[in-house]
Amino acid sequence: MKPKESLYLDTSVPSAYYDERVPERQRETQKFWDKLSEYDVIISTLTIDEIRATPDEEKRNKLIALITGFKVVEVTPESEALAERYVEYGIVPQKYIRDALHVAIATLKGIDIFVSWNFRHIVKRRTRLLVNLVNTLSGYRTIDIVSPNEL
């Protein structure tokens, strides 16, 4: 049996599951959630920290329940250094280094596919190309960067 592809979910994906402000994205996320059994799903301690910072207690509890059971990986000094490299190359602004850190964590853990709703800094052609350029120059493998509706 072929092993499942691995997916890393940044915080934007579980957050969209309950976000009624953008109904189409919420529907897409809920449809995507039904497909997760086909993958090895990974989140990071960064994702958990960001969810725990959700001010609305009811929503925070729902989000924590939603991600319970996923494999959790740690932020490491190496992932922080790679995120800084993404910033140095102008891929992600310093102000949004946490976005770069999500990508770096997924890259270093050898995850196949990075999934995000962040079209501003992450899910766009330029970012895909430059992240994989930096990864290759740094001796790391490339990573697919997609939105949930691309899977």
N, C-alpha and C positions, 0 to 999 in steps of 0.2 A: 504494500500500500504506500502510495506517495505521501510524504509528510505534508502537513498543511502549511500554506504560506503564512508568514507572521505579519501582523498588522500592529502598528503603534498608533494609538489614538491620543491626539493632543486634547487639551481641555475643551476646545471649541466643539468637539463632536458630542460628548455626553451632555454638555450644556445646551446644545441645540435640541436635544430630545424633549426637553420641557419648555423651551422658549417659544411662547405663543406670539411673540412680536413679529416673527417671520414665519407664517404658517407653512409656506411651501418648503422651507428648509427644515422645519420641524417634521413634516410628513416624510421628506426624503430621509431624514435621520432615523425615523422610526422604521421605515422600510429597510434601511441599511442594517439596523439592529437585528432584524430577522435573519440576516445573512451571516452574522458573526460566528455562528457555529461552524462555518466552513473554514475558519481561520484560527490561528493561534494568536489571541488578542493580548497585547501588552500595553500597559500604561506605566508611568513613572511616579516616583515620589513627588516630582514637580507637579504632575497632574493632580495628585491627591491634595497637595498643599494649596493649589489654586482653587480646587473645589471646596476645601475646608474654609477658604476665605469668602465664600458666598455669604452675603449678609442675611439673606432670607433663610431662616432656620428650616422651614418646611421644604423649600427647594433644595437646600444643602443636603438634608437627610435623604431626599429622593435621589439626588445625584450620587451620593455615597452608596446607596443601595444598588443603583444601576451599574456601578463599576465593581461592586464586590464580586470576587471570584476571578477577576482578571489577574494575570501574572504582573507583578510589580517589579520594576528595575530601579536602581538607585542612580542619583546624580553622582558623577565622579569628577575628580580634578581633570581627568583627560577630556571628559565631555564639556566641562567648563572652558578648557583651553580651545577645543574645536569650535565652540560657540563664539569665542572671541575672534577666532580666525575668520568665521563667517562675517562678523562685524567689520574686521579689518579689510576684507575684500569688498565691502559695501553691499553685501547681500541683504543684510538686515540692519536697520539703524540701532545704535547703541541703546537707545531708549527702549527698544523691544528685544533686548538680548534674551529674555526668557523664551521668545519664539524660536530663536536660534538654538537655544539650549535643548528644546524639545527635539529638534532635528538632529542635533549632535548626539543626544542620548540614543536615539533610534539607530543612527549610523553605527555607533560604536558597539551596539548590541547585535549588529548584523541583521536587523529587522528588514524584511523584504519591502514593505509598503508603509509609508508614513501617511496618515489620514488626518485631514484638517479641513475646517471651513474658513480658515484664515486666508482670504484671497488678497489681502493687502500686502502681506509679507512672505507668505509661504507657498500657497497653491497658485503659482503662475510660472510661465515658461522661463523667464529670466532666472528665477530662484532655482528651479529644477536644474537648469544648465550649470549655473555657478556653484551650487552646492555640490554637484557631482564633479565639477572641475576641482574644487578645493579638496573634496574627498579623495579623488584620484591622486592629486599632487601630494597629499598627506599620507598616502599609502593605505587608505581605507576603501572599502567597496562602495559602489554607487547605491542609491536608494530611490525607489519610486516615490513621488510625492503627488497625492491625488486628493480629491474631495470625495465624500461618501457616495455621491451619485455617479462616480466613475467606476465603481466596483459592482 
